[in-house]
């Protein structure tokens, strides 16, 4: 059975390292990097530089989760959550 975790080599701050992530997180990273006009290496470098603890793969997963979670929640001041905007469910 094929593992859902994909290991890739990437250069971070001039050093080659390998990162193991599920394909969904690699795809999320590519999307974020494209939106921000960064290479994957540049984005991973930012994440690496900002992490407080833990390993790089975990820091990347948390970054991707936070990025997409922040886009799924309503913006401050609009007064309605997504559930309120959708209306009541039977």
FENFENQUI-V788028 format. One record per run of one state. SS is the DSSP state (helix for helix, strand for strand, loop for the rest). FROM is the first residue (numbers start at 1). TO is the last residue. Records with the same first field share a line. If there is no record, write none. Layout:
# FENFENQUI-V788028
SS: FROM-TO, FROM-TO
This chain:
# FENFENQUI-V788028
loop: 1-4, 13-14, 36-39, 51-55, 73-81, 87-90
strand: 5-12, 15-22
helix: 23-35, 40-50, 56-72, 82-86
